Amino acid sequence: MPKNTLSSDLNASERAAMNTNGSVVLVEDDAGLAHALITLLEFDQYEVVHFSSGERFLDDITSQDSQMTSTTCCVLLDLNLNEKRDGLQIFKEAKKKLLKKLPPVVFLTGNGELEIGLEAMRSGAFDFLTKPAKAELLLSLVRKAHVRHAAELIKSIECSAFVTRYESLTDKQRDVFKFLVQGLANKDIAEHFQTSVRTVEIHRSSVLEKMGNISLVEIGRMYEKFKHEL
């Protein structure tokens, strides 16, 4: 019978989401450019959600939260929006409003805006493209952004599963868990708690079962990776 590993917490629908082209959220106020980008992206099998202004994007971002964090996605955001806030300000505000991490953002910049593009990347953007960008270059960058987001989604799901399993442990099992991931032997743990080795073995067995019947090495690796969430 196969082991119940943490990777099994990626259910069928989540795996399917990782295997699709995903979606692109386009924030562009130039109707002509938006139409061209939508046509290009849809031809490459992406689902496109278009916002004609950054403010509309921000107004709707909470309802977009689920879509942008449950399937692979990236955001194409024009830096030069004809409104009160430019694209960089919209980007920073979007990061604050989203309940989860914003998907990779690619900025569309004009000529002579290299420094602003670099500032956007320092602020956490995935990359930037100078308009007019060649179609294949844009699509290549969008694909790379989706690969990045897929990895982030998988990490998020693994983290959530690990935390849920850890929280199912009793207080005593968590005490034993902390020593197990440090590599201590049952005898040493028993001495620390002034209990029998058999008692520690029982707790150890329960910990391994609740954590998905994976090796202690793997549990330790996951613990180091996600302990900041516990």
Buried (B, 14 or more C-beta within 10 A) or exposed (E): EEEEBBEEBBEEEBEEBBEBBBBBBBBBBBEEBBEBBBEBBEEBEBBBBBBBBBBBBBEEBEEBBEBBBBBBBBBBBBBBBEEEBBBBBBBBBBEEBBEEBBBBBBBBBEEEBEEBBEBBEEEEBBBBBBBEBEBEEBBEBBBBBBEBBBEBBBEBBBBEBBBEBBEEBEEBBBBBBEBBBEEBEBEEBBEEBEBEBEBBBEBBEBBBEBBBEBEBEEBBEBBEEBEEEE
